[in-house]
């Protein structure tokens, strides 16, 4: 019985982290689009800007998820990153009306896993130093 509640708490923490990451990502994308529109920024800034938005969103989602997860933070951080990529893919595919799965999506998923795992390691290290 206790094992089920721990798993349930972990699942809720991961879902909460993904939701926060998606919300942060959507807000930053809107801000970035507005910034591009107002400044006439060259197209070369779009790809780096979206990568920065992904990193910030996954980092924040991992921070939120790890508030309620004690062990294997790197693994759950990677899971937050991967599931964030899946959710964002579906959201933007619906908006774009194109569900094309490409090698770029696989690369984004691997990138997101790495960012999530690294974010979890950073969060754990910072928390260990403040305690």
FIMI-552784 format. One record per residue (C-alpha): residue number from 1; residue in three letters; x, y negated, z negated. Coordinates in nm, 2 decimals, decimal comma, always signed. Each point is the difference from the previous one (the first is absolute). Layout:
<atoms>
- NUM  ALA  X  Y  Z
...
</atoms>
This chain:
<atoms>
- 1  UNK  +0,00  +0,00  +0,00
- 2  UNK  +0,28  -0,25  -0,09
- 3  UNK  +0,18  +0,08  +0,33
- 4  UNK  -0,31  -0,10  +0,20
- 5  UNK  -0,02  -0,34  -0,17
- 6  UNK  +0,37  -0,07  +0,06
- 7  UNK  -0,04  +0,09  +0,37
- 8  UNK  -0,32  -0,21  +0,02
- 9  UNK  +0,18  -0,30  -0,16
- 10  UNK  +0,29  +0,04  +0,24
- 11  UNK  -0,24  +0,02  +0,30
- 12  UNK  -0,18  -0,32  -0,12
- 13  UNK  +0,34  -0,18  -0,04
- 14  UNK  +0,11  +0,09  +0,35
- 15  UNK  -0,33  -0,11  +0,15
- 16  UNK  +0,01  -0,32  -0,20
- 17  UNK  +0,36  -0,06  +0,13
- 18  UNK  -0,10  +0,06  +0,36
- 19  UNK  -0,30  -0,23  -0,03
- 20  UNK  +0,22  -0,28  -0,15
- 21  UNK  +0,26  +0,06  +0,28
- 22  UNK  -0,27  -0,03  +0,27
- 23  UNK  -0,15  -0,31  -0,15
- 24  UNK  +0,34  -0,17  -0,03
- 25  UNK  +0,08  +0,11  +0,35
- 26  UNK  -0,33  -0,14  +0,15
- 27  UNK  +0,05  -0,33  -0,19
- 28  UNK  +0,36  -0,04  +0,12
- 29  UNK  -0,09  +0,09  +0,36
- 30  UNK  -0,27  -0,27  +0,00
- 31  UNK  +0,25  -0,25  -0,15
- 32  UNK  +0,26  +0,10  +0,25
- 33  UNK  -0,24  -0,03  +0,29
- 34  UNK  -0,10  -0,35  -0,12
- 35  UNK  +0,37  -0,09  -0,03
- 36  UNK  +0,07  +0,11  +0,35
- 37  UNK  -0,30  -0,19  +0,13
- 38  UNK  +0,09  -0,32  -0,17
- 39  UNK  +0,37  +0,00  +0,06
- 40  UNK  +0,02  +0,16  +0,35
- 41  UNK  +0,25  +0,25  -0,13
- 42  UNK  +0,17  +0,20  +0,28
- 43  UNK  -0,12  +0,36  +0,06
- 44  UNK  +0,34  +0,13  -0,12
- 45  UNK  -0,10  -0,08  -0,36
- 46  UNK  -0,31  +0,23  +0,01
- 47  UNK  +0,16  +0,34  -0,04
- 48  UNK  +0,24  -0,10  -0,28
- 49  UNK  -0,29  -0,18  -0,17
- 50  UNK  -0,22  +0,30  +0,01
- 51  UNK  +0,28  +0,22  -0,14
- 52  UNK  +0,05  -0,24  -0,29
- 53  UNK  -0,38  +0,01  -0,06
- 54  UNK  +0,01  +0,38  -0,01
- 55  UNK  +0,29  +0,01  -0,25
- 56  UNK  -0,16  -0,26  -0,23
- 57  UNK  -0,34  +0,18  +0,01
- 58  UNK  +0,15  +0,35  -0,06
- 59  UNK  +0,21  -0,14  -0,28
- 60  UNK  -0,30  -0,16  -0,17
- 61  UNK  -0,21  +0,31  +0,05
- 62  UNK  +0,27  +0,21  -0,16
- 63  UNK  +0,03  -0,24  -0,29
- 64  UNK  -0,37  +0,03  -0,06
- 65  UNK  -0,01  +0,38  +0,03
- 66  UNK  +0,30  +0,06  -0,23
- 67  UNK  -0,17  -0,18  -0,29
- 68  UNK  -0,19  +0,33  -0,07
- 69  UNK  +0,25  +0,25  +0,13
- 70  UNK  +0,29  +0,12  -0,23
- 71  UNK  +0,19  +0,26  +0,20
- 72  UNK  +0,12  +0,05  +0,36
- 73  UNK  -0,05  -0,37  +0,08
- 74  UNK  +0,20  +0,02  +0,32
- 75  UNK  -0,23  +0,28  +0,13
- 76  UNK  -0,31  -0,20  -0,08
- 77  UNK  +0,15  -0,32  +0,14
- 78  UNK  +0,07  +0,19  +0,33
- 79  UNK  -0,36  +0,13  +0,00
- 80  UNK  -0,13  -0,36  -0,05
- 81  UNK  +0,21  -0,11  +0,29
- 82  UNK  -0,12  +0,28  +0,23
- 83  UNK  -0,37  -0,03  -0,09
- 84  UNK  +0,03  -0,38  +0,04
- 85  UNK  +0,12  +0,06  +0,35
- 86  UNK  -0,29  +0,23  +0,08
- 87  UNK  -0,26  -0,25  -0,14
- 88  UNK  +0,16  -0,30  +0,18
- 89  UNK  +0,02  +0,20  +0,32
- 90  UNK  -0,38  +0,08  -0,02
- 91  UNK  -0,09  -0,36  -0,09
- 92  UNK  +0,20  -0,15  +0,29
- 93  UNK  -0,10  +0,27  +0,24
- 94  UNK  -0,37  -0,08  -0,07
- 95  UNK  +0,07  -0,37  +0,05
- 96  UNK  +0,20  +0,07  +0,32
- 97  UNK  -0,24  +0,28  +0,12
- 98  UNK  +0,30  +0,21  +0,08
- 99  UNK  +0,09  +0,32  -0,20
- 100  UNK  +0,32  +0,08  +0,18
- 101  UNK  +0,24  +0,21  -0,21
- 102  UNK  +0,36  -0,07  +0,11
- 103  UNK  +0,35  +0,08  -0,11
- 104  UNK  +0,00  -0,35  -0,14
- 105  UNK  -0,27  +0,10  -0,25
- 106  UNK  +0,21  +0,29  -0,11
- 107  UNK  +0,30  -0,23  -0,05
- 108  UNK  -0,23  -0,24  -0,19
- 109  UNK  -0,11  +0,28  -0,23
- 110  UNK  +0,36  +0,11  -0,07
- 111  UNK  +0,10  -0,37  -0,06
- 112  UNK  -0,29  -0,04  -0,23
- 113  UNK  +0,09  +0,31  -0,20
- 114  UNK  +0,35  -0,12  -0,04
- 115  UNK  -0,11  -0,35  -0,11
- 116  UNK  -0,25  +0,16  -0,25
- 117  UNK  +0,27  +0,22  -0,15
- 118  UNK  +0,26  -0,28  -0,02
- 119  UNK  -0,26  -0,23  -0,15
- 120  UNK  -0,08  +0,26  -0,26
- 121  UNK  +0,37  +0,03  -0,09
- 122  UNK  +0,03  -0,37  -0,03
- 123  UNK  -0,31  -0,03  -0,22
- 124  UNK  +0,12  +0,28  -0,23
- 125  UNK  +0,34  -0,15  -0,03
- 126  UNK  -0,14  -0,35  -0,08
- 127  UNK  -0,24  +0,14  -0,25
- 128  UNK  +0,28  +0,21  -0,17
- 129  UNK  +0,21  -0,32  -0,04
- 130  UNK  -0,29  -0,20  -0,16
- 131  UNK  -0,10  +0,26  -0,25
</atoms>
